[in-house]
Amino acid sequence: MKEQKKIRTILFYKNYFKEFYIEQSEAVRRKINYSMSLVETQRIVPKKFFKLLDGTDGIYEIRTEYKKNIYRILCCMDKGAVVVLFQGFQKKTQKTPQQEIKKAEKLKKEYFKNKEEL
C-alpha cells in the first residue's frame, strides 16, 4: 500500500492516551492505528471515524470498532492541522459518557494554558 501524505499531526497530551493504548490487545491497537492514520491523511474523514461531539467545547472523538466493541479517543484541534489526543476508553453505551467529555474539556483547557506559558 502506498504511503499517504500526512495532512494533520497527532500529538499525545501527557500519558492518558498512551496508558489506554498500551492496555489494549495487539488487534485493537492495529484498528486504533488505522483510525488515527485516516485522521492524519484524509482531507475529509468519514464521521464514522472522526467527528466533533455536539454540545462540547471543541471536543472531537476518534472512533474505532473491533469485534462489536467501540473504542473512543477524545481530542481537540490545535492550529487546524494538529490533533491533540487526551484520553481513550471503551464505550459501553450509545452516548459518550458525560464524565469522559468533562475530563477531555478540562484537559483541553490545561493543554492550551500550558502551551501559552511556554
Secondary structure as a PSIPRED ss2 file (coil, helix, strand):
# PSIPRED VFORMAT (PSIPRED V4.0)

   1 M C   1.000  0.000  0.000
   2 K C   1.000  0.000  0.000
   3 E C   1.000  0.000  0.000
   4 Q C   1.000  0.000  0.000
   5 K C   1.000  0.000  0.000
   6 K C   1.000  0.000  0.000
   7 I C   1.000  0.000  0.000
   8 R C   1.000  0.000  0.000
   9 T E   0.000  0.000  1.000
  10 I E   0.000  0.000  1.000
  11 L E   0.000  0.000  1.000
  12 F E   0.000  0.000  1.000
  13 Y C   1.000  0.000  0.000
  14 K C   1.000  0.000  0.000
  15 N C   1.000  0.000  0.000
  16 Y H   0.000  1.000  0.000
  17 F H   0.000  1.000  0.000
  18 K H   0.000  1.000  0.000
  19 E H   0.000  1.000  0.000
  20 F H   0.000  1.000  0.000
  21 Y H   0.000  1.000  0.000
  22 I H   0.000  1.000  0.000
  23 E H   0.000  1.000  0.000
  24 Q C   1.000  0.000  0.000
  25 S C   1.000  0.000  0.000
  26 E H   0.000  1.000  0.000
  27 A H   0.000  1.000  0.000
  28 V H   0.000  1.000  0.000
  29 R H   0.000  1.000  0.000
  30 R H   0.000  1.000  0.000
  31 K H   0.000  1.000  0.000
  32 I H   0.000  1.000  0.000
  33 N H   0.000  1.000  0.000
  34 Y H   0.000  1.000  0.000
  35 S H   0.000  1.000  0.000
  36 M H   0.000  1.000  0.000
  37 S H   0.000  1.000  0.000
  38 L H   0.000  1.000  0.000
  39 V H   0.000  1.000  0.000
  40 E H   0.000  1.000  0.000
  41 T H   0.000  1.000  0.000
  42 Q C   1.000  0.000  0.000
  43 R C   1.000  0.000  0.000
  44 I C   1.000  0.000  0.000
  45 V C   1.000  0.000  0.000
  46 P C   1.000  0.000  0.000
  47 K C   1.000  0.000  0.000
  48 K C   1.000  0.000  0.000
  49 F C   1.000  0.000  0.000
  50 F E   0.000  0.000  1.000
  51 K E   0.000  0.000  1.000
  52 L E   0.000  0.000  1.000
  53 L C   1.000  0.000  0.000
  54 D C   1.000  0.000  0.000
  55 G C   1.000  0.000  0.000
  56 T C   1.000  0.000  0.000
  57 D C   1.000  0.000  0.000
  58 G C   1.000  0.000  0.000
  59 I C   1.000  0.000  0.000
  60 Y E   0.000  0.000  1.000
  61 E E   0.000  0.000  1.000
  62 I E   0.000  0.000  1.000
  63 R E   0.000  0.000  1.000
  64 T E   0.000  0.000  1.000
  65 E E   0.000  0.000  1.000
  66 Y E   0.000  0.000  1.000
  67 K C   1.000  0.000  0.000
  68 K C   1.000  0.000  0.000
  69 N E   0.000  0.000  1.000
  70 I E   0.000  0.000  1.000
  71 Y E   0.000  0.000  1.000
  72 R E   0.000  0.000  1.000
  73 I E   0.000  0.000  1.000
  74 L E   0.000  0.000  1.000
  75 C E   0.000  0.000  1.000
  76 C E   0.000  0.000  1.000
  77 M E   0.000  0.000  1.000
  78 D E   0.000  0.000  1.000
  79 K C   1.000  0.000  0.000
  80 G C   1.000  0.000  0.000
  81 A C   1.000  0.000  0.000
  82 V E   0.000  0.000  1.000
  83 V E   0.000  0.000  1.000
  84 V E   0.000  0.000  1.000
  85 L E   0.000  0.000  1.000
  86 F E   0.000  0.000  1.000
  87 Q E   0.000  0.000  1.000
  88 G E   0.000  0.000  1.000
  89 F E   0.000  0.000  1.000
  90 Q E   0.000  0.000  1.000
  91 K E   0.000  0.000  1.000
  92 K C   1.000  0.000  0.000
  93 T C   1.000  0.000  0.000
  94 Q C   1.000  0.000  0.000
  95 K C   1.000  0.000  0.000
  96 T C   1.000  0.000  0.000
  97 P C   1.000  0.000  0.000
  98 Q H   0.000  1.000  0.000
  99 Q H   0.000  1.000  0.000
 100 E H   0.000  1.000  0.000
 101 I H   0.000  1.000  0.000
 102 K H   0.000  1.000  0.000
 103 K H   0.000  1.000  0.000
 104 A H   0.000  1.000  0.000
 105 E H   0.000  1.000  0.000
 106 K H   0.000  1.000  0.000
 107 L H   0.000  1.000  0.000
 108 K H   0.000  1.000  0.000
 109 K H   0.000  1.000  0.000
 110 E H   0.000  1.000  0.000
 111 Y H   0.000  1.000  0.000
 112 F H   0.000  1.000  0.000
 113 K H   0.000  1.000  0.000
 114 N H   0.000  1.000  0.000
 115 K H   0.000  1.000  0.000
 116 E H   0.000  1.000  0.000
 117 E H   0.000  1.000  0.000
 118 L C   1.000  0.000  0.000
